[in-house]
Amino acid sequence: MKLNELRDNPGASKTRKRVGRGIGSGKGKTGGRGVKGQKSRSGVAIKGFEGGQMPLHMRLPKRGFNNIFRADYNIISVGKLQAAVEAGRVDASQPVTAESLAATGILRRAKDGVRILGDGELSTALTLKVAGVSQSAREAVEKAGGSVEVLAPKAAPAAAES
């Protein structure tokens, strides 16, 4: 094969549809937009507009509550911790915290703390300093000869005083 023989696979690229280029093209005049009015123009975003009638998304009742102060935890299993120890990313002699896991790249970022879940097996004794741990994970860590310290939750931000 030579450089001048390089080609895309058949069907790998489609030619661009050229609209508004004369009536003989089949996409001329209105350019596939129908006729007249606001929607035939560019830059129109009418989304839920119903001609002045109250839109459906505003007529329906709202449900639920989204707590903006809720704690957001990283979740990691004991099996992943064991895999990280075997890969040399976690030092078993040092305590395992959210910050140390984020520094080694196991977590993308330390959120409000780490919760350890009991999926998988753990054979290395680890000292965990975490925000939460499931019962099965605690048993797995203690069975391997490690220890778990559950840290106190971070204080919620104080409400604005009036």
C-alpha positions as CSV (number, residue, x, y, z in Angstrom):
1,M,0.0,0.0,0.0
2,K,1.2,3.5,-0.9
3,L,0.4,6.8,0.7
4,N,-1.6,7.9,-2.4
5,E,-3.7,4.8,-2.1
6,L,-5.0,5.6,1.4
7,R,-8.8,5.9,1.5
8,D,-11.6,5.9,4.1
9,N,-13.7,2.8,4.3
10,P,-16.8,2.9,2.1
11,G,-19.6,4.7,4.1
12,A,-17.2,6.1,6.7
13,S,-17.9,9.7,5.8
14,K,-21.1,11.2,4.5
15,T,-21.2,14.3,2.3
16,R,-22.8,17.4,3.9
17,K,-26.3,18.2,2.9
18,R,-26.2,21.6,1.2
19,V,-29.6,23.3,1.8
20,G,-30.9,26.4,0.2
21,R,-29.1,26.0,-3.1
22,G,-31.9,26.2,-5.6
23,I,-35.2,24.4,-6.3
24,G,-33.6,21.7,-8.3
25,S,-31.6,20.4,-5.3
26,G,-34.7,19.2,-3.5
27,K,-33.7,21.3,-0.4
28,G,-33.9,24.7,-1.9
29,K,-36.0,27.7,-1.1
30,T,-37.1,27.0,2.5
31,G,-34.1,24.7,3.2
32,G,-36.1,21.8,4.7
33,R,-37.7,24.1,7.3
34,G,-41.3,24.2,6.0
35,V,-42.7,27.7,5.4
36,K,-42.7,31.0,7.2
37,G,-43.0,31.9,10.9
38,Q,-40.7,32.0,13.9
39,K,-39.6,28.3,13.6
40,S,-38.3,28.8,10.1
41,R,-35.7,31.3,11.4
42,S,-32.4,30.5,13.0
43,G,-31.7,30.9,16.8
44,V,-35.2,29.9,17.9
45,A,-35.7,28.1,21.2
46,I,-39.4,27.8,22.1
47,K,-39.1,24.4,23.9
48,G,-42.1,24.2,26.2
49,F,-44.1,27.2,24.9
50,E,-47.8,26.4,24.3
51,G,-49.0,29.7,22.7
52,G,-49.6,31.5,26.0
53,Q,-51.4,28.5,27.6
54,M,-49.7,27.4,30.8
55,P,-47.1,24.9,29.7
56,L,-47.5,21.2,30.8
57,H,-44.3,21.3,32.9
58,M,-45.7,24.2,34.9
59,R,-49.2,22.7,35.2
60,L,-48.0,19.5,36.9
61,P,-47.4,19.4,40.6
62,K,-43.9,19.4,41.9
63,R,-42.7,16.6,44.2
64,G,-39.9,15.9,46.5
65,F,-37.1,17.8,48.2
66,N,-33.4,18.2,47.2
67,N,-31.3,18.9,50.3
68,I,-28.4,21.1,49.2
69,F,-26.6,20.4,52.5
70,R,-26.6,16.6,52.0
71,A,-23.2,15.0,52.5
72,D,-21.8,13.5,49.3
73,Y,-19.5,10.5,50.0
74,N,-17.0,8.7,47.8
75,I,-17.8,4.9,47.8
76,I,-15.1,2.2,47.6
77,S,-15.2,-1.5,48.3
78,V,-12.7,-3.5,50.3
79,G,-12.0,-5.5,47.1
80,K,-10.8,-2.4,45.3
81,L,-8.7,-1.4,48.3
82,Q,-7.0,-4.9,48.2
83,A,-6.4,-4.5,44.4
84,A,-4.9,-1.0,45.1
85,V,-2.6,-2.5,47.8
86,E,-1.5,-5.3,45.4
87,A,-0.8,-2.8,42.7
88,G,1.4,-0.7,45.1
89,R,-0.9,2.3,45.0
90,V,-1.8,2.2,48.7
91,D,0.8,1.9,51.4
92,A,-0.5,-0.6,54.0
93,S,1.7,0.9,56.7
94,Q,0.0,4.4,56.5
95,P,-3.6,5.1,57.5
96,V,-6.0,5.1,54.5
97,T,-8.0,8.4,54.3
98,A,-10.0,10.2,51.6
99,E,-7.1,12.5,51.0
100,S,-4.6,9.7,50.6
101,L,-6.9,7.8,48.2
102,A,-7.4,11.0,46.1
103,A,-3.6,11.7,46.1
104,T,-2.9,8.2,44.7
105,G,-5.5,8.6,42.0
106,I,-7.9,5.9,43.3
107,L,-10.6,8.5,43.9
108,R,-11.0,11.4,41.5
109,R,-11.4,13.9,44.4
110,A,-12.1,13.6,48.1
111,K,-15.7,14.8,48.6
112,D,-17.2,14.8,52.1
113,G,-15.4,11.6,53.0
114,V,-15.3,8.0,52.1
115,R,-17.7,5.1,52.8
116,I,-16.2,1.6,52.7
117,L,-18.5,-1.2,51.4
118,G,-17.9,-4.9,51.9
119,D,-17.7,-6.1,48.3
120,G,-14.7,-8.5,47.7
121,E,-12.0,-9.9,49.9
122,L,-9.3,-8.2,52.0
123,S,-6.1,-9.9,53.0
124,T,-4.0,-7.0,54.0
125,A,-4.1,-5.3,57.4
126,L,-5.2,-1.7,56.8
127,T,-5.9,1.2,59.2
128,L,-8.9,3.1,57.8
129,K,-9.9,6.6,58.8
130,V,-13.2,7.1,57.0
131,A,-16.6,8.8,57.2
132,G,-18.5,5.5,57.2
133,V,-18.2,1.8,56.9
134,S,-20.7,-1.0,56.3
135,Q,-21.0,-3.9,58.8
136,S,-19.6,-6.4,56.4
137,A,-16.7,-4.1,55.4
138,R,-15.8,-3.6,59.1
139,E,-15.8,-7.4,59.7
140,A,-13.6,-7.9,56.6
141,V,-11.0,-5.3,57.7
142,E,-10.9,-6.6,61.3
143,K,-10.7,-10.2,60.1
144,A,-7.6,-9.2,58.0
145,G,-6.0,-7.7,61.2
146,G,-6.8,-4.0,60.4
147,S,-8.7,-1.3,62.2
148,V,-11.5,1.1,61.3
149,E,-11.9,4.6,62.7
150,V,-15.1,6.4,61.8
151,L,-14.5,10.1,61.7
152,A,-17.0,12.7,63.0
153,P,-19.2,14.2,60.2
154,K,-18.1,17.6,59.0
155,A,-20.2,20.5,60.4
156,A,-22.9,21.8,58.1
157,P,-22.4,25.4,56.9
158,A,-24.1,27.9,59.3
159,A,-27.3,29.5,58.0
160,A,-27.2,33.2,57.1
161,E,-28.3,35.2,60.1
162,S,-30.9,37.9,59.5
